Amino acid sequence: MKNLISGEFIRDIRKDLLLSRRELSKILKIHENTIYLWESGKVYPSFKYLREVKELCKKNNLKFENYLK
């Protein structure tokens, strides 16, 4: 799964949700720097957070699968 995920993936979802890094980090209950690390490609989100982001997309009528490369 890691090769499907890039920093652009998380950043694009966040921007399409019209959220700042701070806002997304509060929703996911993680540190804002974690979002930065995901978006920069230095670390990958765990499956737990991928599921949460997927749910967030679903609640906002975004197709999570469209963001996968």
C-alpha positions in Angstrom: 0.0 0.0 0.0 2.9 2.4 0.7 3.7 2.7 -3.0 0.1 4.0 -3.7 0.5 6.8 -1.2 2.5 9.9 -1.7 2.6 13.2 0.0 0.5 14.6 -2.8 -2.2 12.1 -1.9 -2.7 13.4 1.6 -2.2 17.1 0.6 -4.7 16.8 -2.2 -7.4 15.3 0.1 -6.7 17.9 2.7 -7.0 20.8 0.2 -10.1 19.3 -1.4 -11.6 19.2 2.1 -10.6 22.9 2.5 -8.7 22.1 5.7 -5.5 23.4 7.0 -2.9 21.1 8.4 -3.9 22.2 11.8 -7.6 21.5 11.2 -6.9 18.1 9.8 -4.6 17.2 12.7 -7.3 18.2 15.2 -9.9 16.0 13.4 -7.5 13.1 13.4 -6.2 13.9 16.9 -2.6 13.9 15.9 0.1 16.6 15.9 0.2 19.0 13.1 3.8 18.0 12.3 2.6 14.5 11.5 0.5 15.9 8.6 3.6 17.8 7.4 5.6 14.5 7.6 3.0 12.6 5.6 2.7 15.3 3.0 6.5 15.6 2.6 6.7 11.8 2.1 9.1 11.4 5.1 6.6 9.0 6.8 3.5 7.2 5.8 0.2 7.3 7.6 -0.8 4.0 9.4 -3.8 2.0 8.2 -5.7 3.4 11.2 -5.3 7.0 9.9 -5.9 5.9 6.3 -9.2 4.5 7.4 -10.0 7.7 9.2 -9.1 9.8 6.2 -11.2 7.5 4.0 -14.2 8.0 6.3 -13.6 11.8 6.2 -13.7 11.7 2.4 -16.9 9.6 2.5 -18.6 12.1 4.8 -17.7 14.9 2.5 -18.7 13.1 -0.7 -15.1 12.6 -2.0 -14.0 9.3 -3.5 -11.0 8.2 -1.6 -10.0 5.9 -4.4 -9.7 8.7 -6.8 -6.7 10.0 -4.9 -4.7 6.7 -5.2 -2.1 6.6 -7.8 
